Amino acid sequence: PVARSSLTCPHCLKQSNTFDPFLCISLPIPLRQTRALNVTLVLQCERWRFVRVGLAVPLLGTVADLRAMVAREGRVPPEQVILAELSPRGFLRSLADPEALAAAGEAGPVYAFQPPPARRAGTAPRSDWLRLRAVPTARSSDCLHRAPAGRILLLLCNTAGTGPQLARFGPPLVLREERGVSWEQLQQNILAQLRGVLRGEVRPQGTGALFRIRLAGGSAPCTYLSPQDPRPLCHPAIDRALQLSGAGGPPHVRLTVEWDMSTKERLFGSIQEEAVQDAESVRRQQQAHGQQHSCTLDECFQLYTKEEQVREPPG
């Protein structure tokens, strides 16, 4: 047997061929190009539902690739998909399109949210997913002179306890709120989203502040929203969070709702995290990527004889 090696000049296109006899060759084995990654879809219906799906994501891909895959899974546009890592203690970070996909899901499970649609009068919300110690608070006094415009997306998770005992409970939420909303109205809107796990009715008036709200992530010290602020969502830290939410999905703010243990037990009992249902794709992807990678001899030869292009040295 004889092996032919060809070298082509990129300028004159002349080709040089060499022929070398051989008795044996060492063939490279193609490596696996994907890994299994589970993503929990947050479904909004009469009650919150959570479905974990298994995806085969490219090893050298970006978060943009993952966002597109999740969008296809949920049959929604990629620009409507919010991806975030969520641990038993709360939100960790949101995932932006330019990020490498290699680290996604390492710090905590990946959750996918779809913003609720802008509601019209007399309509109910619909989700396309269904197709398938105290820190001082600051007031937003610098924006009180102007009327806030627009609505913003909020990702919320509820926590109780302190220190090592801090733990998340109940479902993570996604809300669309007016910037000018009062603390009382914001609190009532959050409670409305949690009505499915509340043990009883909460009086809408005279309850005071049932919890504290802080911005998730970021640098210390933590930023808390003030119940005395007429417009808590006008806090300058909210604007910074919107600017830093990353490219790919809709701009949003991650918030942590902190409950003291006594209030949590009184209103919610011993509820823990949300129950997540596994789709068949989770088992299928784990099985496929848990097996030893195999390939054919032809695939090894294709990799061995694959054309290589060498860049010209800089002039």
C-alpha positions as CSV (number, residue, x, y, z in Angstrom):
1,P,0.0,0.0,0.0
2,V,1.1,3.6,-0.7
3,A,-0.1,6.7,1.0
4,R,-0.3,9.9,-1.0
5,S,0.2,13.3,0.7
6,S,-0.8,16.5,-1.3
7,L,0.3,20.0,-0.6
8,T,-1.2,22.9,-2.5
9,C,0.2,26.5,-2.7
10,P,-2.6,29.0,-2.0
11,H,-1.0,31.5,-4.4
12,C,0.0,29.7,-7.5
13,L,-2.2,26.6,-6.8
14,K,0.6,24.3,-7.7
15,Q,0.3,20.9,-6.1
16,S,3.1,18.7,-4.7
17,N,2.4,15.0,-4.2
18,T,4.5,12.6,-2.3
19,F,4.0,8.8,-2.1
20,D,5.1,6.9,1.0
21,P,4.8,3.1,1.4
22,F,3.5,1.9,4.7
23,L,2.7,-1.3,6.5
24,C,0.6,0.2,9.2
25,I,-0.8,3.6,10.3
26,S,-2.2,5.0,13.5
27,L,-5.7,6.3,13.1
28,P,-7.2,8.9,15.4
29,I,-10.5,8.2,17.1
30,P,-13.2,10.9,16.8
31,L,-14.2,12.3,20.1
32,R,-17.7,12.8,21.3
33,Q,-18.9,16.3,20.3
34,T,-21.8,16.6,22.7
35,R,-22.7,16.2,26.4
36,A,-25.9,15.7,28.2
37,L,-27.4,18.7,30.0
38,N,-30.7,18.9,31.8
39,V,-32.8,22.0,31.7
40,T,-35.9,22.6,33.7
41,L,-38.7,24.3,31.8
42,V,-40.9,26.6,34.0
43,L,-44.5,26.2,32.8
44,Q,-47.2,28.6,33.7
45,C,-50.7,27.3,33.7
46,E,-53.4,27.1,36.5
47,R,-50.5,26.1,38.8
48,W,-46.8,26.3,38.2
49,R,-45.4,23.2,36.6
50,F,-41.7,22.2,36.1
51,V,-40.5,19.8,33.5
52,R,-36.9,18.7,33.2
53,V,-35.8,17.9,29.7
54,G,-32.5,16.3,28.5
55,L,-30.5,17.9,25.7
56,A,-27.4,16.9,23.8
57,V,-25.5,20.2,23.8
58,P,-22.3,20.8,21.8
59,L,-19.1,20.7,23.9
60,L,-17.6,23.8,22.1
61,G,-20.9,25.6,21.8
62,T,-22.2,28.8,23.4
63,V,-25.2,29.7,25.5
64,A,-26.8,30.9,22.3
65,D,-26.8,27.3,21.1
66,L,-28.5,26.2,24.3
67,R,-31.1,29.0,24.1
68,A,-32.0,27.9,20.5
69,M,-32.4,24.3,21.6
70,V,-34.6,25.2,24.5
71,A,-36.7,27.5,22.3
72,R,-37.2,24.6,19.9
73,E,-38.2,22.3,22.8
74,G,-40.7,24.8,24.0
75,R,-41.8,26.1,20.6
76,V,-41.1,29.8,21.5
77,P,-38.7,32.4,19.9
78,P,-35.2,32.2,21.4
79,E,-35.4,35.9,22.3
80,Q,-38.2,35.0,24.8
81,V,-36.1,32.4,26.7
82,I,-34.4,33.4,30.0
83,L,-31.8,30.9,31.2
84,A,-30.6,31.0,34.8
85,E,-28.8,28.7,37.2
86,L,-30.7,28.1,40.4
87,S,-29.3,26.4,43.5
88,P,-31.0,25.2,46.7
89,R,-30.1,28.6,48.2
90,G,-31.4,30.8,45.4
91,F,-30.5,32.3,42.0
92,L,-26.8,32.1,41.0
93,R,-26.6,33.8,37.7
94,S,-28.3,34.3,34.3
95,L,-26.7,32.9,31.2
96,A,-25.7,35.3,28.3
97,D,-25.4,34.2,24.7
98,P,-21.6,34.8,24.2
99,E,-20.7,32.6,27.2
100,A,-19.1,29.2,26.5
101,L,-21.4,26.4,27.2
102,A,-18.8,24.2,28.9
103,A,-19.6,25.6,32.4
104,A,-23.4,25.7,32.1
105,G,-25.1,23.7,34.8
106,E,-21.9,23.1,36.9
107,A,-22.8,25.6,39.7
108,G,-26.5,24.6,39.8
109,P,-29.3,23.3,37.7
110,V,-30.3,25.4,34.6
111,Y,-33.9,26.7,34.5
112,A,-35.6,28.2,31.5
113,F,-38.2,30.9,31.9
114,Q,-40.6,32.4,29.4
115,P,-41.8,36.0,30.1
116,P,-45.6,36.2,30.7
117,P,-47.4,37.9,27.8
118,A,-48.5,41.5,28.2
119,R,-52.0,41.2,29.5
120,R,-54.9,43.0,27.9
121,A,-58.0,43.9,29.9
122,G,-60.3,41.0,30.4
123,T,-57.7,38.4,29.2
124,A,-56.0,35.6,31.1
125,P,-52.3,34.9,30.9
126,R,-51.2,32.2,28.4
127,S,-47.9,30.4,28.1
128,D,-46.5,28.9,24.9
129,W,-44.5,26.5,27.0
130,L,-47.7,24.5,27.4
131,R,-47.4,23.3,23.9
132,L,-45.3,20.7,25.0
133,R,-28.6,40.5,59.8
134,A,-30.2,43.4,58.4
135,V,-28.5,45.5,55.8
136,P,-29.6,49.1,55.5
137,T,-32.0,49.7,52.6
138,A,-31.8,52.6,50.2
139,R,-34.6,54.7,48.8
140,S,-35.0,55.4,45.1
141,S,-35.2,59.2,45.8
142,D,-33.2,60.0,42.7
143,C,-36.1,58.8,40.5
144,L,-39.0,60.1,42.4
145,H,-39.1,63.3,40.4
146,R,-40.0,61.5,37.3
147,A,-42.7,59.0,36.5
148,P,-41.3,55.5,35.8
149,A,-42.2,54.1,32.4
150,G,-42.7,50.6,31.2
151,R,-42.8,47.2,32.7
152,I,-39.9,45.0,33.7
153,L,-39.4,41.3,34.1
154,L,-38.6,39.9,37.6
155,L,-37.3,36.5,38.4
156,L,-38.0,35.7,42.0
157,C,-37.2,32.9,44.4
158,N,-38.3,32.6,48.0
159,T,-35.9,31.7,50.8
160,A,-36.2,31.2,54.6
161,G,-33.6,30.8,57.3
162,T,-30.1,32.3,57.8
163,G,-26.6,31.2,57.4
164,P,-26.1,27.5,56.7
165,Q,-29.8,27.0,57.2
166,L,-30.8,29.3,54.4
167,A,-32.9,27.4,51.9
168,R,-35.1,28.1,48.9
169,F,-38.7,27.0,49.1
170,G,-41.7,27.1,46.7
171,P,-41.5,27.6,43.0
172,P,-39.3,30.2,41.3
173,L,-41.4,32.9,39.7
174,V,-41.4,35.2,36.7
175,L,-43.4,38.4,36.9
176,R,-43.9,41.4,34.6
177,E,-44.4,44.5,36.8
178,E,-44.8,48.2,36.3
179,R,-41.8,50.3,37.4
180,G,-44.0,52.6,39.5
181,V,-45.6,49.8,41.5
182,S,-45.8,50.4,45.3
183,W,-44.4,48.0,47.8
184,E,-47.9,47.0,49.0
185,Q,-49.0,46.2,45.4
186,L,-45.8,44.3,44.6
187,Q,-46.2,42.3,47.8
188,Q,-49.8,41.4,46.8
189,N,-48.7,40.4,43.3
190,I,-46.1,38.1,44.7
191,L,-48.6,36.5,47.1
192,A,-51.0,36.1,44.2
193,Q,-48.4,34.0,42.4
194,L,-47.9,31.9,45.5
195,R,-51.6,31.3,46.2
196,G,-51.3,27.7,45.1
197,V,-48.9,26.9,48.0
198,L,-50.4,29.3,50.7
199,R,-52.0,27.6,53.6
200,G,-54.8,30.2,53.8
201,E,-55.9,33.6,52.9
202,V,-53.7,36.7,53.5
203,R,-55.5,39.9,54.2
204,P,-54.7,42.4,51.5
205,Q,-54.7,45.4,53.8
206,G,-52.8,46.0,57.0
207,T,-50.4,43.1,56.7
208,G,-47.3,45.3,56.6
209,A,-44.1,44.0,55.1
210,L,-44.2,40.2,55.2
211,F,-40.8,39.7,53.8
212,R,-37.6,41.5,52.5
213,I,-36.5,41.7,48.9
214,R,-32.9,41.9,47.8
215,L,-31.2,41.8,44.5
216,A,-29.8,38.3,43.8
217,G,-26.1,38.0,42.9
218,G,-23.8,41.0,42.5
219,S,-21.2,42.1,45.0
220,A,-21.5,42.6,48.7
221,P,-23.1,44.4,50.5
222,C,-26.5,43.1,49.4
223,T,-29.0,45.7,48.0
224,Y,-32.4,45.5,49.7
225,L,-35.5,47.3,48.4
226,S,-37.3,49.4,51.0
227,P,-41.0,48.9,52.0
228,Q,-41.0,52.7,52.7
229,D,-40.0,53.5,49.2
230,P,-43.0,54.7,47.1
231,R,-41.5,53.1,44.0
232,P,-39.2,50.3,45.1
233,L,-38.6,49.1,41.5
234,C,-37.1,52.5,40.7
235,H,-34.0,51.8,42.8
236,P,-30.8,52.6,40.9
237,A,-29.7,49.0,41.5
238,I,-32.6,47.8,39.4
239,D,-31.4,49.8,36.4
240,R,-27.9,48.4,36.9
241,A,-29.2,44.9,37.0
242,L,-31.2,45.4,33.8
243,Q,-28.1,46.6,32.0
244,L,-26.1,43.6,33.3
245,S,-28.7,41.0,32.5
246,G,-26.7,39.9,29.4
247,A,-27.4,39.3,25.8
248,G,-29.7,36.8,24.3
249,G,-32.9,36.8,26.4
250,P,-35.1,39.6,27.5
251,P,-33.7,42.0,30.1
252,H,-34.7,41.0,33.6
253,V,-33.8,41.4,37.3
254,R,-33.3,38.5,39.7
255,L,-34.7,39.1,43.1
256,T,-34.6,37.0,46.3
257,V,-37.7,37.2,48.7
258,E,-36.5,36.6,52.2
259,W,-39.0,35.2,54.8
260,D,-38.3,34.7,58.5
261,M,-39.0,31.1,59.6
262,S,-42.0,31.9,61.7
263,T,-43.9,33.7,58.9
264,K,-42.9,31.1,56.4
265,E,-44.2,28.2,58.6
266,R,-47.4,30.1,59.3
267,L,-48.2,30.8,55.7
268,F,-46.6,27.9,53.9
269,G,-46.0,25.2,56.4
270,S,-43.2,22.8,55.6
271,I,-43.1,23.3,51.9
272,Q,-39.7,22.8,50.3
273,E,-38.6,23.2,46.7
274,E,-40.8,22.7,43.7
275,A,-41.5,19.2,42.4
276,V,-39.9,18.6,39.0
277,Q,-41.1,16.1,36.5
278,D,-38.6,14.3,34.3
279,A,-39.3,14.0,30.6
280,E,-38.3,10.8,28.7
281,S,-35.4,12.8,27.1
282,V,-33.6,13.0,30.4
283,R,-33.2,9.2,30.6
284,R,-32.5,8.9,26.9
285,Q,-29.6,11.5,27.0
286,Q,-28.1,10.1,30.2
287,Q,-28.1,6.6,28.6
288,A,-26.7,7.8,25.3
289,H,-23.9,9.8,26.9
290,G,-23.2,7.2,29.6
291,Q,-22.2,4.6,27.1
292,Q,-18.7,4.2,25.8
293,H,-18.3,6.3,22.7
294,S,-18.0,4.2,19.5
295,C,-17.2,5.0,15.9
296,T,-16.7,3.2,12.6
297,L,-13.4,2.5,10.8
298,D,-14.6,4.7,8.0
299,E,-15.1,7.6,10.4
300,C,-11.5,7.2,11.7
301,F,-10.2,7.3,8.1
302,Q,-12.2,10.4,7.4
303,L,-10.7,12.1,10.3
304,Y,-7.2,10.9,9.3
305,T,-7.5,12.2,5.8
306,K,-9.4,15.4,6.6
307,E,-8.0,18.4,4.8
308,E,-5.9,20.7,7.0
309,Q,-5.5,24.4,6.2
310,V,-2.5,26.3,7.5
311,R,-2.8,30.1,8.0
312,E,-0.3,32.3,6.3
313,P,2.2,33.9,8.6
314,P,1.5,37.6,9.3
315,G,3.2,39.9,6.9
